[in-house]
Amino acid sequence: MDDELEGFVLKEGRAVYRPAGLVTFGGAVALVRAAIARALMNRASELLVDTTALDGFPSPNTFERFLAA
């Protein structure tokens, strides 16, 4: 995992990740997975992921959302 996860903040045991930029859907999934791993590594009790600043792919359909989860 990359040491720097831009947009990731850990404060008082809570993690927030707000990635931004142009990515593919697969890239967005990879970013979220990296944030989950970082939160677990830091023993965060909660993680909020806000992907509204990501662009470059259409809204995923139900099946794509299922596969991402």
Rosetta blueprint (number, residue, H / E / L):
1 M L
2 D L
3 D L
4 E L
5 L L
6 E L
7 G L
8 F E
9 V E
10 L E
11 K E
12 E L
13 G L
14 R E
15 A E
16 V E
17 Y E
18 R L
19 P L
20 A E
21 G E
22 L E
23 V L
24 T L
25 F H
26 G H
27 G H
28 A H
29 V H
30 A H
31 L H
32 V H
33 R H
34 A H
35 A H
36 I H
37 A H
38 R H
39 A H
40 L H
41 M H
42 N L
43 R L
44 A L
45 S L
46 E E
47 L E
48 L E
49 V E
50 D L
51 T L
52 T L
53 A E
54 L E
55 D E
56 G L
57 F L
58 P L
59 S L
60 P L
61 N L
62 T H
63 F H
64 E H
65 R H
66 F H
67 L H
68 A H
69 A L
